[in-house]
């Protein structure tokens, strides 16, 4: 396995300011890259999924084999248990975060992706680091707008 990613999302309140963190490692080249970004209003699940999307977007070659370690049952189970493909067939009707799931599926289909669930806050060095990146991003002053979240929640009167 050449590429490994550890991803995590954070939300300070749910919804609230949030962020994602991801660590990509090329084990053949012994290279590590950390990425993160914060958003002014979002949810934890959106940030968990965003971390995975951004990690996949960083891959330069099609059909790259990547193993993603996440502490998100939401993301891991949706893919590994193939729920997301059923959601897609039904147009994501009644499902949360359809904008991100659609983005995810575009990236997912470009590569050979597998997921491994890891227990969060259990001492896994890279999971802990991804969490630190996500929390720091959520606490930063450089917060982006999660357009999908805010647009969806305009209807509910949150904005």
C-alpha positions as CSV (number, residue, x, y, z in Angstrom):
1,X,0.0,0.0,0.0
2,X,1.6,3.2,-1.1
3,X,-0.9,5.9,0.2
4,X,-2.4,6.0,3.6
5,X,-4.6,8.8,5.0
6,X,-5.8,9.6,8.4
7,X,-8.8,11.9,8.5
8,X,-10.9,13.6,11.1
9,X,-13.6,16.2,11.5
10,X,-14.5,18.5,14.3
11,X,-17.4,20.8,15.1
12,X,-17.5,23.1,18.1
13,X,-21.2,22.7,18.6
14,X,-23.2,20.7,16.2
15,X,-23.9,22.8,14.2
16,X,-21.1,25.3,14.9
17,X,-17.7,26.3,13.7
18,X,-15.9,23.2,12.4
19,X,-12.9,22.0,10.7
20,X,-11.3,18.9,9.1
21,X,-7.8,17.5,9.3
22,X,-6.1,15.0,7.1
23,X,-2.7,13.4,7.0
24,X,-1.5,11.8,3.7
25,X,1.5,9.5,3.7
26,X,3.2,8.0,0.8
27,X,4.9,5.0,2.4
28,X,7.0,4.3,-0.7
29,X,8.5,7.8,-0.9
30,X,8.4,8.3,2.9
31,X,6.5,11.6,2.4
32,X,3.9,13.1,4.7
33,X,1.5,16.0,4.1
34,X,-0.9,17.6,6.6
35,X,-4.0,19.5,5.4
36,X,-6.8,21.3,7.3
37,X,-9.4,24.0,6.9
38,X,-12.0,25.5,9.2
39,X,-15.6,26.6,8.4
40,X,-17.8,29.1,10.2
41,X,-20.9,26.9,10.5
42,X,-21.1,23.2,9.8
43,X,-21.5,19.8,11.5
44,X,-19.2,17.1,12.7
45,X,-20.4,14.6,10.1
46,X,-19.8,17.1,7.3
47,X,-16.3,17.7,8.4
48,X,-15.6,14.0,8.7
49,X,-16.7,13.6,5.1
50,X,-15.0,16.7,3.9
51,X,-11.6,15.4,5.3
52,X,-12.0,12.3,3.2
53,X,-13.0,14.2,0.1
54,X,-10.0,16.6,0.4
55,X,-7.6,13.7,0.9
56,X,-8.9,12.0,-2.2
57,X,-8.7,15.3,-4.2
58,X,-5.0,15.5,-3.4
59,X,-4.2,12.3,-5.2
60,X,-2.6,13.1,-8.6
61,X,-2.7,9.8,-10.4
62,X,-6.0,8.0,-11.3
63,X,-6.6,4.6,-9.8
64,X,-4.3,5.3,-6.9
65,X,-4.6,2.7,-4.1
66,X,-5.4,4.5,-0.8
67,X,-6.3,3.2,2.6
68,X,-8.2,5.8,4.7
69,X,-8.2,5.5,8.5
70,X,-11.2,7.3,10.1
71,X,-12.9,7.4,13.4
72,X,-16.2,8.2,11.7
73,X,-18.6,5.3,11.6
74,X,-20.8,7.6,9.5
75,X,-18.3,7.7,6.7
76,X,-16.8,4.3,7.1
77,X,-20.0,2.3,7.3
78,X,-21.7,4.3,4.5
79,X,-19.0,3.2,2.1
80,X,-17.9,-0.2,3.4
81,X,-21.5,-1.4,3.9
82,X,-22.4,0.2,0.5
83,X,-25.2,2.3,1.9
84,X,-24.1,5.4,-0.1
85,X,-24.6,3.6,-3.4
86,X,-28.3,2.9,-2.4
87,X,-28.6,6.5,-1.3
88,X,-27.3,7.6,-4.7
89,X,-29.8,5.4,-6.6
90,X,-32.6,7.1,-4.7
91,X,-31.2,10.6,-5.4
92,X,-30.1,11.0,-1.7
93,X,-33.8,11.6,-0.9
94,X,-34.1,12.1,2.9
95,X,-30.4,11.9,3.5
96,X,-28.2,14.5,5.0
97,X,-25.2,16.0,3.2
98,X,-26.1,15.0,-0.4
99,X,-23.8,17.7,-1.8
100,X,-20.8,16.2,-0.1
101,X,-21.7,12.6,-0.8
102,X,-21.9,13.4,-4.5
103,X,-18.5,15.1,-4.3
104,X,-17.2,12.1,-2.5
105,X,-18.5,9.6,-5.1
106,X,-16.8,11.5,-7.9
107,X,-13.4,11.2,-6.1
108,X,-14.0,7.7,-4.8
109,X,-14.6,6.4,-8.3
110,X,-11.3,7.8,-9.5
111,X,-9.3,5.7,-7.1
112,X,-9.0,2.3,-5.3
113,X,-10.2,3.3,-1.9
114,X,-10.5,1.2,1.3
115,X,-11.5,2.3,4.7
116,X,-10.4,1.3,8.2
117,X,-12.3,2.4,11.2
118,X,-10.2,3.4,14.2
119,X,-11.4,4.3,17.7
120,X,-11.1,8.0,18.2
121,X,-9.2,9.5,21.1
122,X,-7.6,6.1,21.8
123,X,-3.9,7.0,21.4
124,X,-3.5,6.3,17.7
125,X,-0.7,8.8,16.8
126,X,-2.0,9.8,13.4
127,X,-5.7,9.8,14.3
128,X,-4.8,12.1,17.3
129,X,-2.9,14.4,15.0
130,X,-5.7,14.6,12.4
131,X,-8.0,15.5,15.3
132,X,-5.6,18.2,16.5
133,X,-5.6,19.6,12.9
134,X,-9.4,19.6,12.7
135,X,-9.9,21.3,16.1
136,X,-7.2,23.9,15.4
137,X,-8.9,24.6,12.0
138,X,-12.3,25.0,13.7
139,X,-10.7,27.4,16.2
140,X,-8.9,29.5,13.6
141,X,-9.7,33.0,12.4
142,X,-9.6,31.9,8.7
143,X,-13.0,30.2,8.5
144,X,-14.6,29.5,5.2
145,X,-18.3,29.2,4.4
146,X,-19.7,25.7,4.1
147,X,-22.0,26.7,1.3
148,X,-23.8,23.4,1.2
149,X,-24.6,23.5,4.8
150,X,-25.6,27.1,4.9
151,X,-27.8,26.9,1.8
152,X,-29.6,23.8,3.1
153,X,-30.2,25.5,6.4
154,X,-31.4,28.8,5.0
155,X,-34.7,26.9,4.5
156,X,-34.8,26.0,8.2
157,X,-34.3,29.6,9.3
158,X,-30.8,29.1,10.7
159,X,-29.4,31.8,8.5
